[in-house]
Amino acid sequence: MRTVLMVAEKPSLAQSIAKILSRGNMSSRKGLNGACSVHEYTGSFIGQSAHFKMTSVCGHVMTLDFIGKYNSWDKVDPAELFSKAPTEKKEANPKLTMVKFLQVFFLTKCCDCIVLWLDCDKEGENICFEVLDAVLPVMNKPSTERTIYRAKFSSITDTDICNAMNHLGEPNRNEALSVDARQELDLRIGCAFTRFQTKYFQGKYGNLDSSLISFGPCQTPTLGFCVERHDKIQSFKPETYWVLQAKVNPEKESSLTLDWDRVRVFDREIAQMFLNITKTAKEAKVESVSKKEKVKQRPLALNTVEMLRVASAALGMGPQHAMQIAERLYTQGYISYPRTETTHYPENFDLKGCLRQQANNPYWAETVKALLSEGINRPRKGHDAGDHPPITPMKAATEVELGGDGWRLYEYITRHFIATVSTDCKYLQTNISFSIGPERFNCVGKVVTSPGFTEIMPWHSIPLEESLPCCEKGDLFPVGEIKLLEMQTSPPDYLTEAELITLMEKHGIGTDASIPVHINNICQRNYVTVESGRRLKPTNLGIVLVHGYYKIDAELVLPTIRSAVEKQLNLIALGKANYHQVLEHTLDIFKRKFHYFVDSIAGMDELMEVSFSPLAATGKPLSRCGKCHRFMKYIQAKPSRLHCSHCDDTYSLPQNGTIKLYKELRCPLDDFELVLWSSGSRGKSYPLCPYCYNHPPFRDMKKGMGCNECTHPTCQHSLSMLGIGQCVECENGVLVLDSTSGPKWKMACNKCNVIVHFFENAHKVRVSPETCDLCDAALVDVDFNKAKSPLPGDETQHSGCVFCDPVFQDLVELKHAAMRHPMHRGGQGKRQGRGRGKGRRPGGRPNPKKPKDKMAALAAYFV
């Protein structure tokens, strides 16, 4: 019996696909990495009996990055990133150990062949080859036998999945290469420009309020559209114009407002002349009456860009949020694949089958049943991009099932689909032309004859207008009123997200998958703010950057060059362009632009000087510099930092917390005053030396380490003096006493977000030089307040191990910090597994051995 191993893109997809293919007869278990499951069943594969094992990855297995030393902003010239800096593929999420998981999965299952069930787009093809690169070294089948298959599908339905299994193909190398090219271009170009302008401007200005002054080949033109609209608003000069408005009285108690054929005039004297001429007339004569049947077409089938536009404009959802909801609906089987450029259904698409699924929903059951009985209309012929069918509801759902934004987006997708197979909206339009003196006026009325698709999409219905009188040519109506209205032209409003998406699609900026990411990036970087109505208003920083790019090199912000690059990437995907040539040519262009940008940066700096304050004039005095002993200023705006105006030095600080002076204590190495970083009243806190934080004093320290990681052997604030024992959760962390936390004492891991609260209301807690015989953790000396001492009798002092001493066990409580450690990427509130590593901590204290009874004091947490 053959063994067939299959890989999907997400754990939920793997489960759904395996359930369909096995007809629900499968066994499931957790994989070795804890994130992915393995589903097993028996069936047939290409006419032979086979044992199937399906698992998944969690999105991209690998990510592109520079090798170690080129990730240092201080040691590498950004210009080297265009060509000299080598790149490598690294695991996208090292904690998942996905490569090891896949290799063990394939190695231990005696794999005969592999079926790749990754999403069917360019990113999915790229992940296919990431999976293959991981597993092919451990697969030992003869090269003459086909072992790799690719499943192509657009929805998680029985029909689509079984059809994909019966028509397996091969992964597309060209599409994967186009993604590789985009990743490398964005990495090299984005990092070079971002590093240079971030260091240059953050070193000069203190109130930029952005931790990163980023540049992106797609992100920057996206920002450019927003600033272009802002400039139009600022440069707009309103003009006064006049409109002649007439009212006639077809009947005694009714009036009809007429529109002037000239629309408006910009000269008051001429407008007054027309008013004087028409005021002499007492009657309006009907010059013509025309009636014409018109059609409002039903919408084209739904693609990604239109879905994102509607989600923003009508549902109030940001593009990235809408895309996340759409992906969730897809993985749960409610809709087809949400990333598609196609607006045309293939001839063999089961439209009736999808429509029948909606026949029992109370919101549109009547409309659906009527369509099924009378016969559906073939959807309009749209654009076939050759990727996936349009976004379609694949199974029925209720508001209770999906709830909130999930239901709102699903409801729109379903209504849009039903509208595409409905009839067009038909209405009768009546135009009546009047003459009042020598001037012509008109009025228009519309009467719906067949509502068609507007029944299911009522927001597209023909608006109700005042009814027109029955009349014929030559009829006369008394003039009720003629007046001159003075009005002003108004400026355009700021771009909405929907309008921005339209511009990005029109100019070829980004793909249907990446457009939401680029819009989200300019919001995250504080280049624009989302105002009422989801309008994007550029900030001072966003405006100055775009104006600076225009001043130096307009092509950096105009969409033309990126659009040309996107076309080249599409040619790679089609096999019509060489991957290496496109990469080399594009990087050469941007390298030249980068050198010119660096040489001309003074032009942008002139604009920055007008809008932002220099470092020396920003912030408030906080702590003393160890070099000149003058006060350094604390700049709270992102990125928070300390600046010494006398030495002209700037020192980075931990982000996302508060900084205050730490008891006016000084670092014994450099005489800088220490500061205390805190994540909040109940979170982590630790002191740090501003100089050591930026210039590690010892070889085993890295930039960005505070006193709780300092290996100074005698400093009273260092890890050597305050470290107690190895973290109970992570591999490399040490629990360090927070000496500022009394009377609510705590120790916190210097790597992850674990916090241990203990000895509440104790008078004093000190770390002893002695260690525990059982676990090698440092002992602590505790002085309790006499009134609240847990010790027997009148005792108030006790020395023991936090983990092993029975006196302390009821006084210890493990928690997780409210936010991430500012220098380490750990999950918030997630247990990462208990460390088992040994070794020596700084200062000669060994790490604890973690005996079984070490957890006794923390039993409540683990239960």
C-alpha positions in Angstrom: 0.0 0.0 0.0 1.3 3.4 -1.0 1.8 6.2 1.5 0.6 9.6 0.3 1.6 12.6 2.4 -0.4 15.8 1.8 0.3 19.4 3.0 -2.2 22.3 3.2 -1.5 26.0 4.0 -3.3 26.2 7.3 -4.3 23.7 10.0 -8.0 24.4 9.6 -7.7 23.7 5.8 -5.9 20.5 6.4 -8.7 19.3 8.7 -11.5 20.3 6.2 -9.8 18.8 3.2 -9.0 15.5 5.0 -12.6 15.3 6.3 -14.0 15.7 2.7 -11.6 13.2 1.1 -12.0 10.6 3.9 -15.8 11.2 4.0 -15.4 11.9 7.7 -13.7 8.6 8.4 -10.3 9.7 9.6 -8.1 9.8 12.8 -6.5 13.0 14.0 -3.7 13.8 16.4 -1.5 16.8 17.2 1.8 17.1 15.4 5.2 17.4 17.0 5.3 21.2 16.9 2.0 21.6 18.7 0.5 23.9 16.0 -0.3 21.5 13.2 -2.3 18.3 13.3 -1.9 15.1 11.4 -5.0 13.4 9.9 -4.9 9.8 8.6 -7.2 7.7 6.5 -7.2 5.0 3.9 -8.4 5.3 0.3 -7.3 5.1 -3.3 -4.7 7.1 -5.2 -4.3 7.0 -9.0 -6.1 3.6 -9.0 -4.1 2.0 -6.1 -4.8 1.5 -2.4 -3.1 4.2 -0.4 -2.7 5.3 3.2 -3.1 9.1 3.4 -1.6 11.4 6.0 -2.4 15.1 5.8 -0.8 17.9 7.7 -0.3 21.6 7.1 2.1 24.5 7.5 1.1 27.9 9.0 1.5 30.2 6.0 5.0 30.8 4.7 7.6 28.3 6.0 10.5 30.6 5.1 11.2 34.3 5.0 13.9 36.2 3.2 16.4 38.2 5.2 20.0 39.4 5.1 22.7 37.3 6.8 23.6 38.2 10.3 26.0 41.1 10.1 24.0 42.9 7.4 21.1 43.2 9.9 23.1 45.7 11.9 22.0 49.3 11.1 25.1 50.7 12.6 27.8 48.6 11.0 26.5 48.4 7.4 26.3 51.1 4.8 22.7 50.9 3.4 24.1 51.2 -0.2 25.6 47.7 0.3 22.2 46.2 0.6 21.5 46.5 -3.1 24.1 44.0 -4.2 26.9 43.1 -1.8 24.7 41.9 1.1 23.9 38.2 0.7 20.4 37.0 1.6 19.2 33.8 3.0 15.9 32.0 3.7 15.2 31.8 7.4 12.3 30.1 9.1 9.3 32.5 9.2 8.4 31.4 12.7 11.3 29.7 14.4 9.1 28.7 17.4 7.1 26.4 15.2 10.2 24.5 14.0 8.2 24.0 10.8 11.2 22.7 8.7 12.0 20.1 11.4 8.4 19.1 11.7 8.0 18.6 8.0 11.2 16.6 7.7 10.3 14.3 10.6 6.8 13.9 9.2 8.1 12.8 5.8 11.1 10.8 7.1 9.1 8.7 9.5 6.2 8.0 7.2 8.1 6.2 4.3 6.6 8.7 1.8 5.9 7.5 -1.7 4.6 10.8 -3.0 3.5 14.2 -1.9 0.3 16.2 -2.7 0.5 19.9 -2.2 -2.8 21.6 -1.1 -1.4 25.1 -0.7 -3.6 28.1 -1.7 -3.9 28.4 -5.5 -2.2 31.8 -6.0 1.3 32.9 -6.5 2.1 33.0 -2.8 0.7 29.5 -2.6 3.0 28.3 -5.3 5.9 29.9 -3.5 5.0 28.0 -0.3 4.8 24.8 -2.4 8.5 25.1 -3.1 9.3 26.1 0.4 7.7 22.8 1.5 9.6 20.9 -1.2 12.9 22.5 -0.3 12.4 21.3 3.3 11.3 17.7 2.5 13.0 16.6 -0.7 16.4 16.0 1.1 14.7 13.3 3.2 12.6 11.7 0.4 14.5 8.9 -1.2 12.4 7.9 -4.2 14.1 7.2 -7.6 14.1 10.3 -9.7 12.4 8.4 -12.6 9.1 8.1 -10.6 6.8 11.0 -10.2 6.4 11.9 -6.6 5.2 15.5 -6.5 1.6 16.5 -7.2 -0.3 19.8 -7.0 -4.0 20.1 -6.2 -5.8 23.1 -7.7 -9.0 24.3 -6.0 -11.0 27.4 -5.4 -13.3 26.5 -2.5 -13.6 24.1 0.4 -16.5 22.1 -0.9 -16.9 18.4 -1.6 -17.2 18.9 -5.3 -14.2 21.2 -5.7 -11.9 19.2 -3.4 -12.7 15.8 -5.0 -12.4 17.3 -8.4 -8.9 18.7 -7.5 -7.9 15.3 -6.2 -8.9 13.7 -9.5 -7.1 16.2 -11.6 -3.7 16.7 -9.9 -1.1 18.8 -11.6 2.4 20.2 -10.8 3.5 23.2 -8.9 4.4 26.3 -11.0 8.0 27.2 -10.6 7.7 30.5 -12.6 5.0 31.8 -10.3 7.1 30.9 -7.2 10.1 32.7 -8.7 8.0 35.9 -9.3 7.2 35.9 -5.6 10.9 35.4 -4.8 11.8 38.3 -7.0 9.2 40.6 -5.3 10.4 39.6 -1.9 14.0 40.3 -2.7 13.3 43.6 -4.4 11.1 44.8 -1.5 13.7 43.7 1.1 16.7 45.3 -0.6 15.1 48.5 -1.8 12.9 49.0 1.3 15.7 48.4 3.8 18.2 50.6 2.1 16.0 53.6 1.9 14.4 53.0 5.3 17.6 52.6 7.2 19.1 55.7 5.7 16.2 58.1 6.1 15.3 56.8 9.6 18.8 57.3 10.9 19.2 60.6 9.2 16.0 62.2 10.3 15.6 60.7 13.8 19.1 61.8 14.5 18.0 65.4 13.8 14.4 65.8 14.8 12.6 64.9 18.0 8.9 65.1 17.3 8.5 63.0 14.2 6.3 60.6 16.2 7.1 57.5 14.2 9.5 54.8 15.3 10.4 54.0 11.6 10.7 56.4 8.6 10.0 53.6 6.2 10.1 53.5 2.4 8.5 50.8 0.3 8.3 50.5 -3.5 4.5 50.0 -3.2 3.9 51.7 0.2 5.4 55.1 -0.9 3.3 55.5 -4.1 0.2 54.6 -2.0 1.0 57.4 0.4 1.6 59.6 -2.7 -2.0 59.3 -3.8 -3.2 60.5 -0.3 -0.8 63.5 -0.3 -1.7 64.4 -3.9 -5.4 64.7 -2.8 -4.3 66.7 0.3 -2.4 69.1 -2.0 -5.4 69.6 -4.2 -7.5 70.4 -1.1 -4.9 72.9 0.2 -4.4 74.6 -3.2 -8.2 74.8 -3.9 -9.6 78.3 -4.2 -13.4 78.5 -4.1 -15.2 80.3 -6.9 -18.6 81.9 -6.6 -21.2 81.0 -9.1 -24.9 81.6 -9.7 -27.8 79.3 -10.5 -31.2 80.2 -11.8 -33.9 78.2 -10.1 -37.5 78.1 -11.3 -40.7 76.6 -9.8 -43.9 76.0 -11.8 -47.3 75.1 -10.4 -48.9 72.3 -12.4 -51.8 72.3 -9.9 -52.9 74.7 -7.3 -51.3 73.1 -4.3 -48.2 71.5 -5.9 -45.0 72.9 -7.3 -42.3 71.5 -9.5 -38.7 72.6 -9.3 -36.9 73.0 -12.7 -33.2 72.7 -13.5 -31.6 75.4 -15.6 -30.1 74.2 -18.9 -27.1 76.5 -18.6 -26.5 74.9 -15.1 -24.5 77.8 -13.7 -22.7 81.0 -14.6 -19.7 82.6 -12.9 -20.5 86.3 -13.6 -23.0 87.9 -11.3 -24.1 90.6 -13.8 -24.8 88.0 -16.5 -26.7 85.9 -14.0 -28.7 88.9 -13.0 -29.5 89.6 -16.6 -30.9 86.1 -17.1 -33.0 86.6 -13.9 -34.4 89.9 -15.2 -35.3 88.3 -18.5 -37.1 85.3 -17.1 -38.9 87.2 -14.3 -41.1 89.0 -16.9 -42.6 85.7 -18.0 -45.7 84.6 -16.1 -46.0 81.1 -17.7 -43.7 78.2 -18.5 -44.3 76.5 -21.9 -43.7 72.8 -22.4 -41.3 72.5 -25.4 -40.9 68.8 -25.4 -41.8 65.6 -23.5 -39.7 62.5 -24.0 -40.1 59.0 -22.4 -37.4 56.4 -22.7 -37.0 53.0 -21.0 -33.6 52.6 -19.4 -31.6 49.8 -17.8 -29.4 49.8 -14.7 -27.1 46.8 -15.1 -26.7 44.2 -12.4 -23.1 44.1 -11.0 -20.3 42.1 -12.4 -19.3 39.1 -10.4 -17.3 40.0 -7.2 -13.5 40.1 -7.2 -11.2 41.0 -4.3 -10.7 44.7 -5.1 -14.5 45.3 -5.3 -15.1 43.4 -2.1 -12.5 45.5 -0.3 -13.9 48.7 -1.7 -17.4 47.9 -0.5 -16.2 46.6 2.9 -14.6 50.0 3.5 -17.2 52.3 2.0 -20.4 50.6 3.0 -19.5 48.3 5.9 -16.9 50.5 7.6 -14.2 47.8 7.6 -10.5 48.5 6.9 -9.1 46.5 4.0 -6.8 44.4 6.1 -9.6 43.6 8.6 -12.0 42.7 5.7 -9.4 40.5 4.1 -8.8 38.6 7.4 -12.5 38.0 7.8 -12.8 36.8 4.2 -9.9 34.4 4.7 -11.7 33.0 7.8 -14.9 32.6 5.9 -13.0 30.8 3.1 -11.2 28.3 5.5 -14.6 27.6 7.1 -16.0 26.7 3.7 -18.6 29.6 3.6 -17.1 31.4 0.5 -14.8 30.6 -2.4 -11.2 31.7 -2.4 -11.2 35.5 -1.6 -8.1 36.5 -3.6 -9.1 36.8 -7.2 -8.9 39.4 -10.0 -11.6 37.6 -12.1 -15.1 38.9 -12.6 -16.3 36.3 -15.0 -17.7 32.8 -14.1 -16.5 29.9 -16.2 -19.2 28.2 -18.3 -19.1 25.0 -16.2 -19.5 26.8 -12.8 -22.5 25.5 -10.9 -24.4 28.7 -10.4 -27.7 27.0 -9.6 -26.1 24.7 -7.0 -24.7 27.8 -5.2 -28.0 29.5 -5.4 -29.9 26.5 -4.0 -27.8 26.7 -0.9 -29.4 30.1 -0.1 -33.0 29.0 -0.6 -33.9 28.8 3.1 -32.3 32.0 4.4 -35.1 34.3 5.7 -33.4 37.4 4.3 -33.5 36.4 0.7 -35.4 33.1 0.5 -38.3 34.5 -1.6 -35.9 36.1 -4.2 -33.8 32.9 -4.5 -36.9 30.7 -4.9 -38.3 33.0 -7.5 -35.0 32.9 -9.5 -34.8 29.1 -9.3 -38.4 28.7 -10.5 -38.3 31.3 -13.3 -34.7 30.5 -14.3 -31.6 32.4 -13.5 -29.9 34.9 -15.7 -26.3 34.3 -16.9 -24.0 36.7 -15.1 -22.5 39.6 -17.2 -19.3 38.8 -19.1 -16.5 40.2 -17.0 -12.7 39.9 -16.9 -11.1 36.5 -16.8 -7.7 36.8 -15.2 -7.2 33.1 -15.3 -6.7 32.7 -11.5 -9.8 31.8 -9.5 -13.6 32.2 -10.0 -15.2 35.3 -8.5 -15.9 35.3 -4.8 -19.1 33.2 -4.2 -21.0 32.0 -1.2 -20.5 28.2 -1.1 -22.8 27.2 1.7 -25.6 28.7 3.8 -24.9 30.5 7.0 -26.9 32.3 9.7 -26.2 35.5 11.6 -25.9 33.4 14.8 -23.2 31.2 13.2 -21.0 34.0 11.9 -21.9 37.0 14.0 -20.7 40.6 13.8 -18.4 41.5 10.9 -18.2 37.9 9.7 -22.0 37.9 9.0 -22.0 41.4 7.5 -19.3 40.5 5.0 -20.9 37.2 4.2 -24.3 38.9 3.7 -22.8 41.3 1.2 -21.0 38.6 -0.7 -24.2 36.5 -0.9 -26.4 39.5 -1.9 -23.9 40.4 -4.6 -23.9 36.9 -6.0 -27.7 36.7 -6.1 -27.7 40.1 -7.8 -25.3 38.8 -10.6 -27.9 36.1 -11.6 -30.9 38.4 -11.3 -32.4 40.6 -14.0 -31.3 44.1 -14.7 -33.3 47.0 -13.1 -35.5 48.7 -15.7 -37.2 52.1 -15.3 -39.0 54.6 -17.4 -37.3 58.0 -17.6 -39.4 61.1 -18.5 -37.7 64.3 -19.6 -39.8 67.5 -19.8 -38.3 70.6 -21.4 -39.7 74.0 -20.5 -39.1 77.6 -21.8 -39.6 80.6 -19.5 -39.0 83.6 -21.7 -35.9 82.8 -23.8 -34.4 80.5 -21.2 -34.7 76.7 -21.2 -35.3 74.6 -18.1 -36.0 70.9 -17.6 -37.0 68.3 -15.1 -36.5 64.5 -15.1 -38.6 61.8 -13.5 -38.0 58.1 -13.1 -40.5 55.3 -12.6 -39.3 51.7 -11.9 -40.9 49.2 -14.2 -38.9 46.1 -13.1 -36.7 46.3 -9.9 -34.6 43.3 -10.9 -31.4 43.0 -8.9 -32.2 46.1 -6.7 -34.6 43.9 -4.7 -31.7 42.0 -3.2 -29.4 45.1 -3.3 -31.8 47.9 -2.2 -29.0 50.4 -1.8 -28.7 50.4 -5.7 -32.4 51.1 -6.2 -33.6 54.0 -8.3 -34.2 57.0 -5.9 -37.7 58.3 -5.5 -38.2 61.7 -7.2 -41.1 64.1 -7.3 -43.8 63.0 -9.7 -44.1 64.8 -13.0 -47.4 66.1 -14.3 -49.0 64.6 -17.3 -48.5 67.1 -20.1 -48.0 67.6 -23.8 -45.9 69.9 -26.0 -47.4 73.4 -25.9 -49.0 73.1 -22.5 -48.6 76.1 -20.2 -48.0 76.2 -16.5 -48.0 79.2 -14.2 -44.5 80.2 -12.9 -44.5 80.1 -9.1 -41.1 81.4 -8.4 -37.8 82.4 -10.0 -34.8 83.2 -8.0 -31.0 83.4 -8.3 -29.0 81.2 -5.9 -25.4 82.2 -5.0 -23.2 79.2 -4.4 -19.5 78.3 -4.2 -17.4 75.6 -5.6 -16.1 73.2 -2.9 -12.8 71.4 -2.7 -12.5 67.6 -3.0 -12.6 65.6 0.2 -9.7 63.4 1.4 -9.4 60.0 -0.3 -11.5 57.2 1.2 -10.0 53.8 1.4 -12.3 52.7 -1.4 -11.1 55.5 -3.6 -7.4 54.7 -2.8 -8.0 51.0 -3.6 -9.4 52.1 -7.0 -6.3 54.2 -7.7 -3.9 51.4 -6.7 -5.7 49.0 -9.0 -5.8 51.5 -11.8 -2.1 52.2 -11.6 -0.9 48.6 -10.9 0.3 49.3 -7.3 0.4 46.0 -5.4 -1.8 42.9 -6.0 -5.2 42.0 -4.8 -3.5 40.3 -1.8 -1.0 43.0 -0.9 -3.2 46.2 -1.4 -4.6 45.9 2.2 -1.1 45.5 3.6 0.2 48.7 1.9 -2.7 50.7 3.2 -2.3 49.3 6.7 1.4 50.1 6.6 1.0 53.9 5.9 -1.5 54.0 8.8 0.9 52.1 11.1 3.8 54.4 10.2 1.8 57.4 11.2 1.9 58.8 7.6 -1.9 59.0 7.5 -4.8 58.9 10.0 -8.2 57.3 9.3 -10.8 59.9 9.8 -14.6 59.7 9.8 -16.0 57.9 6.8 -12.7 56.0 6.6 -11.0 58.9 4.9 -7.3 59.0 4.9 -5.8 62.3 6.0 -2.0 62.6 5.7 0.0 63.6 8.7 2.8 66.3 8.6 5.3 63.5 8.4 3.6 61.8 5.4 3.2 65.2 3.6 6.8 66.2 4.1 8.1 62.8 3.0 6.1 62.9 -0.3 7.0 66.5 -1.0 10.6 65.6 -0.3 10.6 62.7 -2.8 9.0 64.9 -5.4 11.7 67.5 -4.8 14.6 64.9 -5.2 13.2 62.2 -7.5 9.5 62.2 -8.4 9.8 58.6 -9.6 10.3 57.4 -6.0 6.7 58.4 -5.3 4.9 58.2 -8.6 3.2 54.9 -9.5 4.9 54.6 -12.9 8.1 52.8 -12.0 6.4 50.3 -9.6 3.8 49.6 -12.1 6.5 48.8 -14.6 8.2 46.5 -12.1 4.8 44.7 -11.4 4.5 44.0 -15.1 8.0 42.5 -15.2 7.1 40.3 -12.2 4.0 39.1 -14.0 6.2 38.2 -17.0 8.4 36.1 -14.7 5.2 34.3 -13.5 4.2 33.6 -17.2 7.7 32.3 -18.0 8.3 35.2 -20.4 11.0 37.0 -18.4 14.2 35.9 -16.8 14.2 36.0 -13.0 17.8 37.0 -12.6 17.7 39.6 -15.3 14.6 41.3 -13.9 16.1 41.3 -10.4 19.5 42.7 -11.5 18.0 45.4 -13.8 15.5 46.7 -11.2 18.1 46.7 -8.4 20.5 48.6 -10.6 17.8 51.3 -11.3 17.0 51.7 -7.6 20.6 51.7 -6.6 21.3 54.7 -8.8 18.2 56.4 -7.4 19.4 55.7 -3.9 22.8 57.3 -4.4 21.2 60.3 -5.9 18.7 60.5 -3.0 21.5 60.3 -0.4 23.4 63.1 -2.3 20.3 65.3 -2.4 18.9 64.6 1.0 19.4 68.3 2.0 16.4 69.1 -0.2 14.1 67.0 1.9 15.8 68.2 5.1 14.8 71.8 4.2 11.2 70.7 4.3 11.7 68.8 7.6 13.2 71.9 9.3 10.0 73.8 8.6 7.7 71.2 10.1 9.6 69.5 12.9 11.7 70.6 15.9 15.4 69.7 16.3 16.4 67.2 19.0 17.9 69.9 21.2 14.6 71.7 21.4 12.5 68.7 22.1 11.7 66.7 25.2 12.2 67.4 28.9 15.3 67.0 31.1 15.4 63.6 32.8 18.8 62.1 33.6 22.5 63.1 33.5 24.9 62.2 30.8 27.9 60.3 32.0 30.3 62.2 29.7 29.4 65.8 30.4 27.2 65.4 33.5 24.6 67.7 32.0 20.9 66.7 31.9 19.8 64.7 28.8 16.3 65.3 27.4 13.8 62.5 27.3 12.0 62.6 24.0 8.7 60.8 24.5 7.5 60.9 20.8 8.1 57.7 18.9 10.8 56.4 19.0 11.3 57.4 22.6 15.0 58.2 23.3 17.4 60.4 25.3 19.4 63.2 23.7 22.4 65.1 25.1 22.5 68.4 23.3 26.0 69.2 24.7 27.6 66.0 23.4 25.1 65.8 20.5 24.5 62.1 21.3 21.2 60.2 21.1 20.5 57.0 23.1 17.7 54.6 22.1 15.4 53.4 24.9 12.9 50.4 25.2 9.6 51.2 23.5 6.0 50.8 24.5 6.4 51.7 28.1 7.2 54.5 30.5 10.6 55.9 31.5 11.5 57.6 34.7 14.7 58.4 36.7 15.9 55.5 38.8 16.7 56.9 42.3 19.5 59.1 40.8 21.7 56.0 40.9 24.6 55.7 38.4 26.1 53.0 36.3 29.5 52.0 37.8 31.0 51.6 34.3 30.2 54.9 32.6 28.7 57.2 35.3 25.4 57.6 33.4 22.3 57.9 35.6 20.1 54.9 35.4 16.5 55.1 34.2 13.6 52.7 34.9 11.5 51.2 32.1 8.0 50.0 33.1 5.2 48.4 31.1 2.6 49.5 33.5 1.6 49.3 37.2 1.2 45.5 37.1 3.6 44.7 34.4 7.4 44.3 34.1 10.0 46.9 35.0 13.7 47.0 35.1 16.5 49.7 35.3 18.9 50.3 32.5 21.9 52.4 31.7 21.3 54.5 28.5 24.9 54.1 27.4 25.2 50.3 28.1 21.8 49.8 26.5 23.2 51.2 23.2 26.9 50.1 23.6 27.0 46.7 25.3 30.0 46.7 27.8 30.6 42.9 27.7 31.0 40.4 24.9 28.1 38.2 26.1 25.7 41.2 25.9 23.8 42.6 23.0 22.5 46.0 22.1 19.1 46.6 23.8 19.8 44.8 27.1 18.9 46.3 30.5 20.4 45.8 33.9 18.4 42.6 34.3 20.6 41.1 31.6 23.9 42.8 32.5 26.7 40.4 33.4 28.6 42.9 35.5 29.9 40.8 38.5 29.4 43.3 41.3 26.9 46.0 40.2 23.9 45.9 42.6 21.4 46.2 39.7 22.9 43.5 37.5 21.7 40.0 36.6 24.6 38.6 38.6 23.3 40.2 41.8 19.5 40.0 41.3 19.1 36.8 39.3 17.3 34.0 41.2 16.9 31.1 38.8 16.0 29.8 35.4 12.6 30.8 34.0 10.0 28.2 34.5 8.7 28.6 30.9 11.4 29.7 28.4 14.7 28.1 27.6 17.1 31.0 28.1 15.5 33.4 30.5 16.4 34.0 34.1 14.0 35.2 36.8 15.3 38.5 38.1 14.2 40.2 41.3 12.5 43.6 40.7 14.0 45.5 43.6 11.6 48.4 43.0 8.4 46.4 43.2 7.9 46.4 47.0 5.7 46.0 48.9 4.1 43.9 46.1 7.3 42.1 45.3 7.9 40.3 42.1 10.6 38.7 39.9 10.3 38.7 36.1 12.0 36.7 33.3 14.5 38.8 31.4 13.6 37.1 28.1 9.8 36.3 28.1 6.7 37.7 29.7 6.6 35.6 32.9 6.2 37.4 36.2 6.2 35.7 39.6 4.5 37.7 42.4 5.6 36.8 45.9 5.9 37.9 49.5 3.3 40.7 49.4 3.7 43.3 52.1 7.2 42.0 53.0 9.4 44.7 54.3 12.5 43.8 52.4 13.6 41.1 49.9 17.2 40.4 49.1 18.9 37.8 46.9 21.4 35.7 48.8 24.8 34.5 47.5 23.8 31.0 48.6 22.0 28.5 46.4 19.4 25.8 46.9 20.7 22.3 47.3 17.7 20.9 45.3 17.5 23.2 42.2 20.6 25.5 42.4 18.4 28.6 42.4 19.6 31.5 44.5 18.1 31.7 48.0 16.2 34.9 49.0 16.3 36.6 52.4 12.8 38.0 53.3 12.0 40.4 56.1 8.2 40.3 56.8 6.2 43.0 58.6 5.5 41.8 62.1 1.8 42.3 61.8 1.5 40.3 58.5 4.2 37.7 58.9 3.3 34.2 57.8 6.1 32.8 59.9 5.3 31.0 63.2 5.5 32.9 66.5 7.1 36.3 66.4 9.5 35.4 63.6 9.8 38.0 60.8 12.9 36.8 58.8 13.3 33.8 56.7 15.8 32.6 54.1 15.0 29.9 51.5 14.3 28.9 47.9 11.4 30.4 46.2 10.6 27.1 44.4 11.4 24.5 47.0 11.0 26.0 50.5 7.6 24.9 51.9 7.3 28.1 53.9 7.3 30.1 50.6 5.1 27.9 48.5 1.8 29.5 49.4 3.3 33.0 48.9 4.2 32.6 45.2 2.0 33.3 42.2 3.0 33.1 38.6 1.5 35.4 36.0 2.2 36.8 32.6 3.1 40.4 31.8 0.4 42.6 30.3 2.6 43.4 27.3 5.6 42.0 25.4 9.1 42.5 26.6 10.2 45.4 24.4 13.3 43.7 23.1 12.0 40.1 22.6 9.2 38.7 20.5 7.3 36.5 22.9 3.6 35.6 22.8 1.4 37.6 25.0 0.2 35.4 27.8 1.2 32.2 26.0 3.1 29.5 27.6 6.1 28.7 25.5 7.1 25.4 27.1 9.2 24.8 30.1 13.0 25.1 29.6 15.2 22.2 30.4 18.6 23.7 29.6 21.3 23.8 32.2 24.5 25.8 32.3 26.0 28.6 34.5 24.4 32.0 35.0 26.6 35.0 35.2 28.2 35.6 38.5 28.9 31.9 39.2 25.4 30.8 40.1 24.3 27.7 38.3 20.9 27.6 36.6 18.3 25.5 38.4 17.8 21.8 37.6 14.0 22.1 37.7 13.1 19.1 39.9 9.5 17.9 39.7 8.6 19.6 43.0 9.9 23.0 41.7 6.4 23.6 40.3 4.6 22.9 43.5 4.5 26.6 44.4 3.0 27.4 41.0 0.5 24.5 40.9 -2.5 26.7 40.6 -1.3 28.2 37.4 -0.6 24.9 35.7 -3.9 23.4 36.8 
